[in-house]
Amino acid sequence: MTWKRSVVPVLVAATVLLTGCDQTKWIDEAGAPATPTDAAGLATFLQDGTKSIRSAHLELEVDAAGNAIKGSGDETLKDGKAEAFDLTETIPGVGDIRVLMVDGQTYVQLPSGLNPSDKPWLLISAESSNPVVQQLATSLQSVTSSSSLDQYTAFTQAATVRLVGPEQVNGTDATHYALSVDVTKLPNDTPGRSDLLSAGLVTLPVDLWVDDQGRPVKVSEELTVQDQKVTTLVTLSKFDEDVTITAPPADQVAND
């Protein structure tokens, strides 16, 4: 269980920086070229392409120290910001973990062996008297607080960008970019920053594929945590399909 305790929280932090349409809120300029070649141009192109997206589907694949974690889910967005998401991850030796964020609240559904409550859902709060919920709140804080646009403007300003070239992602024409982010240059309140630095991750390499409408369709990264190699691959698709995300019934939620 050591790798799970040490690596999984870092994956949560890295995912905030690397996955979903939240990462496209990097800057609020206008007028990006059709194929941008630098950080500012790419950030503008992404924001222009995603500001009207209402929803997206994501698929997640993580290999952490030889343990394959898979996940999938949907999110709804407004002006490029995630309003709600519903994500289920399957972790070897643990089982399925479902994370639901809606109406500013975050809920987690754990395997029965890990659920400290007699109810299927836990309301995640740092003020909870339950130590399991407190730990989850710490791990998921980056996810639930990652809606600020200026945080991603700072993220872009800390990165250098290299244009790799045109490629296809699941049959979609896209442009591949390689980014290198100096984590130390991110503001102290950037979600996930402290977890990454605590793991000794000063430089964060990111590969990003963007379609011709300025939408991210694939994100890939590889890093080493405590001498353990961690690779992450996220693909995004099904933009603007009908998605409804609702909170669990109150009588199925433990909130103490």
Phi and psi in degrees as GROMACS dihedral restraints (atoms count N, CA, C in turn):
[ dihedral_restraints ]
;  ai    aj    ak    al  type     phi  dphi    fc
    3     4     5     6     1   -60.2    20    10
    4     5     6     7     1   -45.4    20    10
    6     7     8     9     1   -63.3    20    10
    7     8     9    10     1   -32.0    20    10
    9    10    11    12     1   -68.6    20    10
   10    11    12    13     1   -41.4    20    10
   12    13    14    15     1   -68.4    20    10
   13    14    15    16     1   -35.7    20    10
   15    16    17    18     1   -89.6    20    10
   16    17    18    19     1   -35.7    20    10
   18    19    20    21     1   -91.6    20    10
   19    20    21    22     1   -40.7    20    10
   21    22    23    24     1   -58.2    20    10
   22    23    24    25     1   -44.7    20    10
   24    25    26    27     1   -59.9    20    10
   25    26    27    28     1   -35.3    20    10
   27    28    29    30     1   -67.2    20    10
   28    29    30    31     1   -37.6    20    10
   30    31    32    33     1   -61.0    20    10
   31    32    33    34     1   -40.9    20    10
   33    34    35    36     1   -59.7    20    10
   34    35    36    37     1   -45.0    20    10
   36    37    38    39     1   -64.0    20    10
   37    38    39    40     1   -45.5    20    10
   39    40    41    42     1   -64.8    20    10
   40    41    42    43     1   -36.3    20    10
   42    43    44    45     1   -62.2    20    10
   43    44    45    46     1   -36.2    20    10
   45    46    47    48     1   -58.5    20    10
   46    47    48    49     1   -40.6    20    10
   48    49    50    51     1   -79.6    20    10
   49    50    51    52     1   -24.2    20    10
   51    52    53    54     1  -115.5    20    10
   52    53    54    55     1   -17.2    20    10
   54    55    56    57     1  -121.7    20    10
   55    56    57    58     1   164.6    20    10
   57    58    59    60     1    71.6    20    10
   58    59    60    61     1   172.7    20    10
   60    61    62    63     1   -76.2    20    10
   61    62    63    64     1   -11.4    20    10
   63    64    65    66     1   -56.4    20    10
   64    65    66    67     1   -35.0    20    10
   66    67    68    69     1   -66.6    20    10
   67    68    69    70     1   -15.0    20    10
   69    70    71    72     1   -83.2    20    10
   70    71    72    73     1    -4.2    20    10
   72    73    74    75     1   -87.4    20    10
   73    74    75    76     1    51.2    20    10
   75    76    77    78     1   -83.4    20    10
   76    77    78    79     1   -27.5    20    10
   78    79    80    81     1  -161.9    20    10
   79    80    81    82     1   158.2    20    10
   81    82    83    84     1  -118.1    20    10
   82    83    84    85     1    37.3    20    10
   84    85    86    87     1   -88.7    20    10
   85    86    87    88     1  -179.7    20    10
   87    88    89    90     1  -138.3    20    10
   88    89    90    91     1   162.5    20    10
   90    91    92    93     1    87.8    20    10
   91    92    93    94     1    32.8    20    10
   93    94    95    96     1   -69.8    20    10
   94    95    96    97     1   148.3    20    10
   96    97    98    99     1   -69.3    20    10
   97    98    99   100     1   165.7    20    10
   99   100   101   102     1   -62.3    20    10
  100   101   102   103     1   -37.7    20    10
  102   103   104   105     1  -126.2    20    10
  103   104   105   106     1    86.7    20    10
  105   106   107   108     1   -65.5    20    10
  106   107   108   109     1   153.6    20    10
  108   109   110   111     1  -123.1    20    10
  109   110   111   112     1    -1.3    20    10
  111   112   113   114     1  -133.8    20    10
  112   113   114   115     1   175.1    20    10
  114   115   116   117     1   -61.6    20    10
  115   116   117   118     1   -45.4    20    10
  117   118   119   120     1   -64.9    20    10
  118   119   120   121     1   -44.6    20    10
  120   121   122   123     1   -65.5    20    10
  121   122   123   124     1   -41.0    20    10
  123   124   125   126     1   -64.8    20    10
  124   125   126   127     1   -43.2    20    10
  126   127   128   129     1   -61.9    20    10
  127   128   129   130     1   -41.6    20    10
  129   130   131   132     1   -65.6    20    10
  130   131   132   133     1   -43.3    20    10
  132   133   134   135     1   -60.1    20    10
  133   134   135   136     1   -42.5    20    10
  135   136   137   138     1   -65.3    20    10
  136   137   138   139     1   -44.6    20    10
  138   139   140   141     1   -65.7    20    10
  139   140   141   142     1   -42.2    20    10
  141   142   143   144     1   -60.3    20    10
  142   143   144   145     1   -35.1    20    10
  144   145   146   147     1   -80.0    20    10
  145   146   147   148     1   -20.5    20    10
  147   148   149   150     1  -112.6    20    10
  148   149   150   151     1    -8.7    20    10
  150   151   152   153     1   -64.5    20    10
  151   152   153   154     1   -21.7    20    10
  153   154   155   156     1  -103.2    20    10
  154   155   156   157     1     2.2    20    10
  156   157   158   159     1   -69.6    20    10
  157   158   159   160     1   132.2    20    10
  159   160   161   162     1   -94.9    20    10
  160   161   162   163     1   -27.8    20    10
  162   163   164   165     1  -160.5    20    10
  163   164   165   166     1   163.8    20    10
  165   166   167   168     1  -156.4    20    10
  166   167   168   169     1   155.9    20    10
  168   169   170   171     1  -111.7    20    10
  169   170   171   172     1   139.8    20    10
  171   172   173   174     1  -128.4    20    10
  172   173   174   175     1   147.1    20    10
  174   175   176   177     1  -121.9    20    10
  175   176   177   178     1   133.3    20    10
  177   178   179   180     1  -122.5    20    10
  178   179   180   181     1   132.2    20    10
  180   181   182   183     1  -130.4    20    10
  181   182   183   184     1   124.7    20    10
  183   184   185   186     1  -128.5    20    10
  184   185   186   187     1   134.0    20    10
  186   187   188   189     1  -116.1    20    10
  187   188   189   190     1   109.7    20    10
  189   190   191   192     1  -118.4    20    10
  190   191   192   193     1   109.4    20    10
  192   193   194   195     1    53.6    20    10
  193   194   195   196     1    40.6    20    10
  195   196   197   198     1    82.8    20    10
  196   197   198   199     1     1.0    20    10
  198   199   200   201     1  -101.0    20    10
  199   200   201   202     1   121.2    20    10
  201   202   203   204     1   -90.9    20    10
  202   203   204   205     1   119.7    20    10
  204   205   206   207     1  -110.4    20    10
  205   206   207   208     1   130.0    20    10
  207   208   209   210     1  -124.2    20    10
  208   209   210   211     1   148.5    20    10
  210   211   212   213     1  -153.5    20    10
  211   212   213   214     1   160.9    20    10
  213   214   215   216     1  -156.2    20    10
  214   215   216   217     1   157.1    20    10
  216   217   218   219     1   176.2    20    10
  217   218   219   220     1  -175.0    20    10
  219   220   221   222     1  -130.5    20    10
  220   221   222   223     1   156.8    20    10
  222   223   224   225     1  -141.1    20    10
  223   224   225   226     1   151.2    20    10
  225   226   227   228     1  -110.4    20    10
  226   227   228   229     1   148.2    20    10
  228   229   230   231     1  -136.2    20    10
  229   230   231   232     1   158.5    20    10
  231   232   233   234     1  -145.6    20    10
  232   233   234   235     1   125.4    20    10
  234   235   236   237     1    53.3    20    10
  235   236   237   238     1    38.3    20    10
  237   238   239   240     1    80.3    20    10
  238   239   240   241     1     0.3    20    10
  240   241   242   243     1  -107.8    20    10
  241   242   243   244     1   136.5    20    10
  243   244   245   246     1   -69.5    20    10
  244   245   246   247     1   123.5    20    10
  246   247   248   249     1   -92.7    20    10
  247   248   249   250     1   -34.6    20    10
  249   250   251   252     1  -155.8    20    10
  250   251   252   253     1   153.4    20    10
  252   253   254   255     1  -149.6    20    10
  253   254   255   256     1   156.6    20    10
  255   256   257   258     1  -138.3    20    10
  256   257   258   259     1   105.8    20    10
  258   259   260   261     1  -127.6    20    10
  259   260   261   262     1   132.1    20    10
  261   262   263   264     1  -117.2    20    10
  262   263   264   265     1   127.8    20    10
  264   265   266   267     1  -117.2    20    10
  265   266   267   268     1   141.3    20    10
  267   268   269   270     1  -108.8    20    10
  268   269   270   271     1   117.4    20    10
  270   271   272   273     1  -112.6    20    10
  271   272   273   274     1   125.7    20    10
  273   274   275   276     1   -56.4    20    10
  274   275   276   277     1   134.6    20    10
  276   277   278   279     1    77.7    20    10
  277   278   279   280     1    -5.7    20    10
  279   280   281   282     1  -117.6    20    10
  280   281   282   283     1   -50.2    20    10
  282   283   284   285     1   114.6    20    10
  283   284   285   286     1  -159.5    20    10
  285   286   287   288     1   -86.1    20    10
  286   287   288   289     1   133.1    20    10
  288   289   290   291     1  -122.4    20    10
  289   290   291   292     1   122.3    20    10
  291   292   293   294     1  -109.0    20    10
  292   293   294   295     1   128.3    20    10
  294   295   296   297     1  -115.8    20    10
  295   296   297   298     1   127.6    20    10
  297   298   299   300     1  -126.9    20    10
  298   299   300   301     1   122.5    20    10
  300   301   302   303     1  -118.1    20    10
  301   302   303   304     1   124.7    20    10
  303   304   305   306     1  -156.5    20    10
  304   305   306   307     1   140.8    20    10
  306   307   308   309     1    54.0    20    10
  307   308   309   310     1    37.0    20    10
  309   310   311   312     1    77.7    20    10
  310   311   312   313     1     3.7    20    10
  312   313   314   315     1  -114.4    20    10
  313   314   315   316     1   149.2    20    10
  315   316   317   318     1  -118.6    20    10
  316   317   318   319     1   129.8    20    10
  318   319   320   321     1  -121.6    20    10
  319   320   321   322     1   146.5    20    10
  321   322   323   324     1  -129.9    20    10
  322   323   324   325     1   136.0    20    10
  324   325   326   327     1  -112.4    20    10
  325   326   327   328     1   114.0    20    10
  327   328   329   330     1  -102.7    20    10
  328   329   330   331     1   159.4    20    10
  330   331   332   333     1   -57.8    20    10
  331   332   333   334     1   149.0    20    10
  333   334   335   336     1   -55.3    20    10
  334   335   336   337     1   -33.8    20    10
  336   337   338   339     1   -70.2    20    10
  337   338   339   340     1   -17.3    20    10
  339   340   341   342     1  -108.8    20    10
  340   341   342   343     1   -10.1    20    10
  342   343   344   345     1   -80.0    20    10
  343   344   345   346     1   116.2    20    10
  345   346   347   348     1   -78.8    20    10
  346   347   348   349     1    -3.3    20    10
  348   349   350   351     1  -111.4    20    10
  349   350   351   352     1   166.1    20    10
  351   352   353   354     1   -93.0    20    10
  352   353   354   355     1     8.4    20    10
  354   355   356   357     1  -112.1    20    10
  355   356   357   358     1   151.3    20    10
  357   358   359   360     1   -71.8    20    10
  358   359   360   361     1   -21.9    20    10
  360   361   362   363     1  -118.7    20    10
  361   362   363   364     1   144.9    20    10
  363   364   365   366     1  -113.8    20    10
  364   365   366   367     1   131.1    20    10
  366   367   368   369     1   -83.7    20    10
  367   368   369   370     1   121.4    20    10
  369   370   371   372     1   -85.8    20    10
  370   371   372   373     1   122.0    20    10
  372   373   374   375     1  -148.8    20    10
  373   374   375   376     1   135.1    20    10
  375   376   377   378     1   -67.6    20    10
  376   377   378   379     1   -18.6    20    10
  378   379   380   381     1   -89.2    20    10
  379   380   381   382     1     1.4    20    10
  381   382   383   384     1   -62.8    20    10
  382   383   384   385     1   147.2    20    10
  384   385   386   387     1   -80.7    20    10
  385   386   387   388     1    -8.4    20    10
  387   388   389   390     1   -88.3    20    10
  388   389   390   391     1   120.5    20    10
  390   391   392   393     1   -62.6    20    10
  391   392   393   394     1   -31.7    20    10
  393   394   395   396     1   -64.5    20    10
  394   395   396   397     1   -44.7    20    10
  396   397   398   399     1   -65.6    20    10
  397   398   399   400     1   -40.0    20    10
  399   400   401   402     1   -59.8    20    10
  400   401   402   403     1   -42.7    20    10
  402   403   404   405     1   -65.7    20    10
  403   404   405   406     1   -41.6    20    10
  405   406   407   408     1   -64.4    20    10
  406   407   408   409     1   -38.6    20    10
  408   409   410   411     1   -61.5    20    10
  409   410   411   412     1   -39.9    20    10
  411   412   413   414     1   -65.2    20    10
  412   413   414   415     1   -43.9    20    10
  414   415   416   417     1   -68.2    20    10
  415   416   417   418     1   -33.8    20    10
  417   418   419   420     1   -97.4    20    10
  418   419   420   421     1     1.5    20    10
  420   421   422   423     1   -59.0    20    10
  421   422   423   424     1   -39.4    20    10
  423   424   425   426     1   -63.3    20    10
  424   425   426   427     1   -38.8    20    10
  426   427   428   429     1   -66.0    20    10
  427   428   429   430     1   -47.0    20    10
  429   430   431   432     1   -77.4    20    10
  430   431   432   433     1   -11.8    20    10
  432   433   434   435     1  -113.9    20    10
  433   434   435   436     1    22.3    20    10
  435   436   437   438     1  -101.3    20    10
  436   437   438   439     1    39.1    20    10
  438   439   440   441     1  -108.1    20    10
  439   440   441   442     1     4.8    20    10
  441   442   443   444     1   -84.9    20    10
  442   443   444   445     1   124.8    20    10
  444   445   446   447     1   -64.4    20    10
  445   446   447   448     1   -38.8    20    10
  447   448   449   450     1   -68.3    20    10
  448   449   450   451     1   -23.2    20    10
  450   451   452   453     1   -63.0    20    10
  451   452   453   454     1   -37.7    20    10
  453   454   455   456     1   -84.9    20    10
  454   455   456   457     1   -22.2    20    10
  456   457   458   459     1   -62.2    20    10
  457   458   459   460     1   -45.0    20    10
  459   460   461   462     1   -64.2    20    10
  460   461   462   463     1   -36.1    20    10
  462   463   464   465     1   -60.6    20    10
  463   464   465   466     1   -44.6    20    10
  465   466   467   468     1   -64.1    20    10
  466   467   468   469     1   -41.5    20    10
  468   469   470   471     1   -64.9    20    10
  469   470   471   472     1   -19.7    20    10
  471   472   473   474     1   -93.0    20    10
  472   473   474   475     1     3.4    20    10
  474   475   476   477     1  -113.4    20    10
  475   476   477   478     1   151.9    20    10
  477   478   479   480     1  -110.6    20    10
  478   479   480   481     1   148.0    20    10
  480   481   482   483     1  -125.3    20    10
  481   482   483   484     1   136.5    20    10
  483   484   485   486     1  -124.3    20    10
  484   485   486   487     1   127.3    20    10
  486   487   488   489     1   -77.5    20    10
  487   488   489   490     1   120.0    20    10
  489   490   491   492     1   -88.1    20    10
  490   491   492   493     1   -47.9    20    10
  492   493   494   495     1   141.0    20    10
  493   494   495   496     1   179.2    20    10
  495   496   497   498     1   -74.2    20    10
  496   497   498   499     1   140.0    20    10
  498   499   500   501     1  -149.6    20    10
  499   500   501   502     1   170.8    20    10
  501   502   503   504     1  -111.1    20    10
  502   503   504   505     1   141.4    20    10
  504   505   506   507     1  -124.4    20    10
  505   506   507   508     1   108.7    20    10
  507   508   509   510     1    51.9    20    10
  508   509   510   511     1    42.9    20    10
  510   511   512   513     1    84.1    20    10
  511   512   513   514     1     0.6    20    10
  513   514   515   516     1  -103.2    20    10
  514   515   516   517     1   131.4    20    10
  516   517   518   519     1   -66.2    20    10
  517   518   519   520     1   133.4    20    10
  519   520   521   522     1  -148.6    20    10
  520   521   522   523     1   165.5    20    10
  522   523   524   525     1  -113.9    20    10
  523   524   525   526     1   131.5    20    10
  525   526   527   528     1   -95.0    20    10
  526   527   528   529     1   129.8    20    10
  528   529   530   531     1  -124.2    20    10
  529   530   531   532     1   145.5    20    10
  531   532   533   534     1  -112.3    20    10
  532   533   534   535     1   123.2    20    10
  534   535   536   537     1  -113.6    20    10
  535   536   537   538     1   147.0    20    10
  537   538   539   540     1  -128.6    20    10
  538   539   540   541     1   116.0    20    10
  540   541   542   543     1  -106.3    20    10
  541   542   543   544     1   128.6    20    10
  543   544   545   546     1   -87.0    20    10
  544   545   546   547     1   102.6    20    10
  546   547   548   549     1   -62.8    20    10
  547   548   549   550     1   -31.1    20    10
  549   550   551   552     1   -66.1    20    10
  550   551   552   553     1   -20.4    20    10
  552   553   554   555     1   -87.9    20    10
  553   554   555   556     1    -4.8    20    10
  555   556   557   558     1   -75.5    20    10
  556   557   558   559     1   144.9    20    10
  558   559   560   561     1   -58.4    20    10
  559   560   561   562     1   151.7    20    10
  561   562   563   564     1   -58.6    20    10
  562   563   564   565     1   -28.1    20    10
  564   565   566   567     1   -92.6    20    10
  565   566   567   568     1     9.9    20    10
  567   568   569   570     1   -66.7    20    10
  568   569   570   571     1   125.3    20    10
  570   571   572   573     1   -56.1    20    10
  571   572   573   574     1   130.7    20    10
  573   574   575   576     1    89.9    20    10
  574   575   576   577     1   -14.6    20    10
  576   577   578   579     1   -60.1    20    10
  577   578   579   580     1   -49.5    20    10
  579   580   581   582     1   -64.3    20    10
  580   581   582   583     1   -37.5    20    10
  582   583   584   585     1   -65.1    20    10
  583   584   585   586     1   -41.1    20    10
  585   586   587   588     1   -66.1    20    10
  586   587   588   589     1   -43.3    20    10
  588   589   590   591     1   -67.9    20    10
  589   590   591   592     1   -36.8    20    10
  591   592   593   594     1   -62.0    20    10
  592   593   594   595     1   -30.5    20    10
  594   595   596   597     1   -84.9    20    10
  595   596   597   598     1     3.7    20    10
  597   598   599   600     1    80.5    20    10
  598   599   600   601     1    20.3    20    10
  600   601   602   603     1   -97.2    20    10
  601   602   603   604     1    99.3    20    10
  603   604   605   606     1   -92.6    20    10
  604   605   606   607     1   -36.0    20    10
  606   607   608   609     1  -114.9    20    10
  607   608   609   610     1   130.1    20    10
  609   610   611   612     1  -114.7    20    10
  610   611   612   613     1   108.1    20    10
  612   613   614   615     1   -83.6    20    10
  613   614   615   616     1   135.6    20    10
  615   616   617   618     1  -136.7    20    10
  616   617   618   619     1   132.9    20    10
  618   619   620   621     1  -108.5    20    10
  619   620   621   622     1   130.6    20    10
  621   622   623   624     1  -131.6    20    10
  622   623   624   625     1   132.5    20    10
  624   625   626   627     1  -113.4    20    10
  625   626   627   628     1   128.8    20    10
  627   628   629   630     1  -124.5    20    10
  628   629   630   631     1   133.1    20    10
  630   631   632   633     1   -80.3    20    10
  631   632   633   634     1   179.4    20    10
  633   634   635   636     1   -75.1    20    10
  634   635   636   637     1    -1.3    20    10
  636   637   638   639     1  -102.5    20    10
  637   638   639   640     1     7.4    20    10
  639   640   641   642     1    80.1    20    10
  640   641   642   643     1    24.1    20    10
  642   643   644   645     1  -106.8    20    10
  643   644   645   646     1   135.1    20    10
  645   646   647   648     1   -72.1    20    10
  646   647   648   649     1   129.4    20    10
  648   649   650   651     1  -115.7    20    10
  649   650   651   652     1   -14.8    20    10
  651   652   653   654     1  -157.9    20    10
  652   653   654   655     1   142.6    20    10
  654   655   656   657     1  -135.3    20    10
  655   656   657   658     1   134.1    20    10
  657   658   659   660     1  -136.3    20    10
  658   659   660   661     1   142.6    20    10
  660   661   662   663     1  -151.8    20    10
  661   662   663   664     1   155.4    20    10
  663   664   665   666     1  -139.2    20    10
  664   665   666   667     1   129.3    20    10
  666   667   668   669     1  -145.8    20    10
  667   668   669   670     1   169.4    20    10
  669   670   671   672     1  -120.6    20    10
  670   671   672   673     1   125.4    20    10
  672   673   674   675     1  -120.8    20    10
  673   674   675   676     1   117.8    20    10
  675   676   677   678     1    49.6    20    10
  676   677   678   679     1    50.2    20    10
  678   679   680   681     1    64.3    20    10
  679   680   681   682     1    16.5    20    10
  681   682   683   684     1  -114.9    20    10
  682   683   684   685     1   126.1    20    10
  684   685   686   687     1   -77.1    20    10
  685   686   687   688     1   132.0    20    10
  687   688   689   690     1  -127.2    20    10
  688   689   690   691     1   122.2    20    10
  690   691   692   693     1  -117.9    20    10
  691   692   693   694     1   142.5    20    10
  693   694   695   696     1  -132.8    20    10
  694   695   696   697     1   135.3    20    10
  696   697   698   699     1  -133.6    20    10
  697   698   699   700     1   126.6    20    10
  699   700   701   702     1  -126.4    20    10
  700   701   702   703     1   131.6    20    10
  702   703   704   705     1  -118.2    20    10
  703   704   705   706     1   143.1    20    10
  705   706   707   708     1  -120.8    20    10
  706   707   708   709     1   138.8    20    10
  708   709   710   711     1  -158.8    20    10
  709   710   711   712     1  -172.9    20    10
  711   712   713   714     1    52.0    20    10
  712   713   714   715     1    43.9    20    10
  714   715   716   717     1   -63.3    20    10
  715   716   717   718     1   137.2    20    10
  717   718   719   720     1    67.9    20    10
  718   719   720   721     1    17.3    20    10
  720   721   722   723     1   -75.1    20    10
  721   722   723   724     1   159.6    20    10
  723   724   725   726     1   -67.7    20    10
  724   725   726   727     1   121.8    20    10
  726   727   728   729     1  -134.0    20    10
  727   728   729   730     1   130.7    20    10
  729   730   731   732     1  -123.4    20    10
  730   731   732   733     1   122.9    20    10
  732   733   734   735     1  -122.5    20    10
  733   734   735   736     1   121.7    20    10
  735   736   737   738     1  -125.3    20    10
  736   737   738   739     1   155.6    20    10
  738   739   740   741     1   -72.1    20    10
  739   740   741   742     1   151.8    20    10
  741   742   743   744     1   -63.6    20    10
  742   743   744   745     1   154.7    20    10
  744   745   746   747     1   -56.8    20    10
  745   746   747   748     1   140.8    20    10
  747   748   749   750     1   -57.4    20    10
  748   749   750   751     1   -34.5    20    10
  750   751   752   753     1   -75.0    20    10
  751   752   753   754     1    -2.4    20    10
  753   754   755   756     1  -108.7    20    10
  754   755   756   757     1    11.1    20    10
  756   757   758   759     1  -118.3    20    10
  757   758   759   760     1   128.1    20    10
  759   760   761   762     1   -93.3    20    10
  760   761   762   763     1   128.1    20    10
  762   763   764   765     1  -131.6    20    10
  763   764   765   766     1    30.4    20    10
